[in-house]
């Protein structure tokens, strides 16, 4: 199975040679087989075998995700499925790493006007440093010293394979969706300064350049190697971005520095303690009348305990410890506690409606999300003028 979209090349991207591409094709195809062929069979197993067995043993059908997990956890098919899923995830990364190890570190070409600022003796928060999120070896904060860009190179190529190309050739469909939604929701809003928290290698960050021409783009992340790679990538694409290493709970920027503060699929990778602090920091960073915009996973609908159980597998088998808790949090309440007025807070889910508004590559991501009946959640808040 091939991706419907080829990953676009740029000055920093590492795809590798023939053998590397063959390994990546195998890992990509295996993951797609697991998700498209094996995963749906879990429902059949639950309805015909695991669910009835649980009802016989307990005297009642499962009514919570935890009870569904207990029922499925005892079934040999489900054990096979989660093993195959974890193996396919690990193979994605291991298929990418050899080419990155063999390549020279990415270097920024002739300046497009962006900058890179790394913090001395920076200590990343434990929630991001203590675990290899998405099973990516070394995690987002892996750094082998000055000039190292390996984590960024692995992430750029690995995410493309992990998402089956659905994030578009530049892995930026979420950023495109977010910018398009924001422009439709606030057509008169024209930010001059934009900060992308948890920017990684800048996939979503760069999507704001065509959306808001002339805006000064900033990206903040914990990982030095991610940022080095992101800087080289942005420069090779001719997009000036000011990358800064730092903690989203305590950023190095002055009060009222930005018109727009964003994040994209980041908040669910933080923690129960960090999330309120990050939203409070967003409020501090915004100029009067500025906008906070976070795109992430939607809240669980526990009316279907089986569906919730299956989605919770990210916590159990893909190193996403905050996934379960995050998707039950009332983000509007957290934003209000952070200082935003209740009537200035809005939540939404980008699904079928966005498909109609989307164009080109981001439409693929929106259609995929809508087909899975999930979509992306939106938290929008505006600071009082």
N, C-alpha and C positions, 0 to 999 in steps of 0.2 A: 504493500500500500504506500503510495506516495502522497506527500503533502499537496493540498490543492493550491498552495502558494509557495513559491521558492523564496528562501531567505535572501534578502538583498545584500550584496557585498558592500563593504566600506573599508577604509584603510586599516581598521583594527581587527576585523573579523577573521577568525581562524576556523576553517572548515576541514583542513587536512587533505591528505592525498587519497589515492584510490582505496587503500585498505581502511583508512579512517572512515571514509564515506560509506564503505560497505558495512562496517560495524555500526555506524550511525543509522543506516537504513534498516538494519536488522533490529536495533533497539527501538527505533521509531515504529516499525511494523508490529513488533511484539506488543508494545504498549497499546497501540490502536486495537490489536486483536483482544487484549485483555479488557479494555474499556467498552468495545463495541460488541464483542461476542460473549465473553465470559461474564461480565458484570450483569447483563440482563437475566442470565440464568439464575442468579441469586433469588430473584422474585419467585421463580417457579419452585425452587427448592424450599423457600420459606412457605409458600402457599400450600404445597403438596406434602411436605415432609416435616420441616423443622417447626413450623407454626402449630400444626395439629399435634405433634409430639409434645410440645410445650403445654398445650391446652390439656392433654390427657394427664400429664404429670402434675400440673398445678391446679387443675380444675377450672381454669379460666383462660381465655385467649390473651395474648400479649397486648397491652395497651400503652406501653411506654417504650421509647427507644432502648432503654436499658434491658427491658424484658425481651425485646426482639434480639438484642445482642446476645443475651444468655441463651436464647433458643438457637440462634445461628452458630454461636461459638462452639456448640457441641457437634456440629455437622461436618462430616469429612469434606464435602464439596466446598463449603465456605472456607475451611482451612486451606484447601488447595488454591482457591481464588485469591485470598489475601496474600498467600505466599507468592503466587504468580504476579500479583500487582506490585508487591514490594520489590521483587526481583526485576521487573520491567523498569521500575523507577530507578533503581540503582544502575541498571545497564545504560540508561540514558546518559548519566554522568560519566560512567567508565568508558563509554564510546567516544566521548568528547575529549577527555583528559589527555590521552597520548599525543594528539595533534598539538594541543596547547603546550604541553611539556617540550615538544620538539621545536616549537616556534620561538622566535625572539620576542621579548616583551613589546607590547604595542607602544609606539612613541608618537607624540603629537607632531603633526606636520607643521607647515607654515601657519602661523597663527591666524585664526578666524576671529580673534578678539576675546576668547574665553580665558578663564584662569582656573588654577587648581591650588587649593590651600589645604594642607594636611596639618593636623594638630599634633604637637609633640607630646609624647607620653599619654596619648589618648587611651582611655579605658572604656570599651563599649559596654552598654548595659547587658546584664547577665541574660536577659530573655533572648537576646540575639546572638550572644557569644557562646552560650553553654550548650547549644544544640545545633546540629547541622539541619537547618530547616529545609524541607523538601528532600532530605537525604543528600544534599549537595556536599561532597566531601570537603571538610574544612570550614564549611559554612560561609556566610557572607563576609565575615571579618578576617578570613585567612589572609595573611600577609607575610611574605618571605623576605621583606626588606625593601630598600630603596629601588624604585623602578619596577617592582613586581606588578604585573597586571593579570596574573593567571586566573584569579577568582572571577574577574570581570569577563575574561574570554570564555571561561567555562560556563558562566551564567548566561551570556549572550547566546551562545550556540545551544546550550542545554535547554533553556527556556523555549526556544523555537521548536525544538524536537518534542519537549514535554507537552507543549500546547498544540502539537500537530499542525503548526503553522497558522493556527486560527487567529493569532495576534497580528497577522499581516507580515509582509516581507521585512519590515523594520521593527517588529515586536512592539508596535506603538498603538495598536488599535484601542486599548483602554484609554490612553491619553487622548486620542482622536475623538472617541465617544464622549469623554468628559468635557473636552473643549467645545464640541458641537452642542452638547446639552446645555452647557453654561451660556453659550451665545444665544441659544434659543430662549432660555429662561430669563436672561438679563441682557437683552439686545443693546442697551445703552451703556453697559459696563465695559470700560476700556482700561484694563490694568496696565500700568506703566512698569511695575515691578512684580515679579512672580517668584515664589519660592515653592519648590517641590520637595516635600519631606520624604525621606526614605527613597531617594531618587534612583538608587542602584547605579546602573550604567547609563541612565538617562533616557530609557525607552520612551516613557510617557512625558518626560520633561521637554524633549525636543518637539513634541506634538503641538506645544503652545506657540512655537515660533510662527508658523503660518497662520494660526488662529488669531494671534494678536501681534501683528508686525510692529516692530519697534519696541516691544516690551523687553525689559532686561530680565533674563532668566537666571535663576539661582537654583542649585540642587544641593541638598544636604543628605549625607549618609554616614553610617558608621564605618564602612569598609574602605580602607585605603586603596587596596588593589582594585576594587570596584570603581572607585573614583578616578584612579589613574587611567584605567581602561575607558571609562565614560568620557573623560576629558579628551583622550586621543580620538575616540569615536566621534565626538561632537566636532572637534577641529577638522577631522577628515571629511565631515559632511558639510563643513562651512557654517555651522551654527554656533554662535558664541554663547557659552553657558559658564557661569561662575560656580564651580564645584567646591564644596566645603565639607571637610570632615567634622562631624559633631553628633550630638545626641539630641533627638527631637524634643526631649523633655526639657533640655537646657541648652538652647541654641546660642551661638556666639553673636547674634545680631542685636542691634539696639531696638528699643521700643518703637512701634509704629514704623517699621521699615518696609512693609510690603502692602500692595493693593490686593494681592491674591495669594493665599497659602493653600497648597493642595497636597494630596497623597493619593496613591493609586495601588490598591491591593496591598496595603501596608499595615493598617491598624490591626488586622487579625493576627499579625505576627509580632505584636507587642505583648502586653500583659494587663491584668486587671488593675494593677497599681499604676502602670505607665500611661494607660489610655486617658484618664482624666487629666494627668499632668500635661500630656501632649496637646489636648484641646485647649487647656488653659494657656499654654505657651503660644498656640495659634492666635488666641485673642490678644495676647500681649504684642505679638509681632505685627498685627494688622493696623493699618492706618484707619482713622475714623471713616466709616463707610466701606471699609474693605471687606472682602469675601473669603470665607473658608469653605473649601470643597474637598470632600473625601469620597473616593469611590472604593467600594469593597464588596464583600460577600453579604447577601441579604440575611435578615433574621430567619431563624428556623420557623417553619410552620409545623408545630407538633401535632396537628390534626391527623397527620399521617406518620405514625411512629416508625414504620418501616423505612420511609424515605429519609427521615431524620437519621435513623441508625446508619443508613448507607453513607450519608454525607459526613457523619461523624468519623468515618474511617480515616479521614485526613489527620485527625488527632492521634488515632491509635497506630496507624501504619505509615504515616508520611511525615512524622516529626513536626506536627503543627499543634503544640500544646495548648495554645490559646483559642484555637478554632472553635471548640464547643462552647466555651464561655462567651466569646465575643458575639457569636450569632444568637445570643439570648439577651444581649444588652440593649437597653433603650438609649440609643445614641442621642436622641433629642434631649433627653433628661441630662445626660452627661454634658452636652454642649451648653445647656442652660446653667448648670452648676459651674461651668468654666467662665461664665460672664456674659454669654450671649442672651439677648432678650428672647423670651419664648415666641413672640410674634415675628421674630427675625430668623427663625429656624425652620428648615424645610427638609423633609425626607422623601425619597422617591425610589423607585426601582426601574432601572433601564432594561426593558425587555422588548416586547413586540412593538411598542410605540416608537422606540428608537430605531428599530429596523426600517420603519417607513421614512425616517428622517436621514438615515445614514447613507453614505456613499462609499463606493470603492471598497478598500480592504476592511475598514472598520465595520462594514455591514456584515461581513462574514462572522466576526466575533459576536455581534449583536444577535444574528440569526442562530448561532450556536447556543448562546445563552438562553434565548427564548425557547428553543427546542427542548432544552433541558428543564424548562419551567423554573429557572432560577434567576438569571440575570445578574446585574450589578446593583448594589444599593448605593444611594446617594445621600450624603449629609451635606446640606448647604446652610450656612449661617452668615449673617451680615453684622458686622460690628456697628454699634450706634455711631452716628455722625457727630 
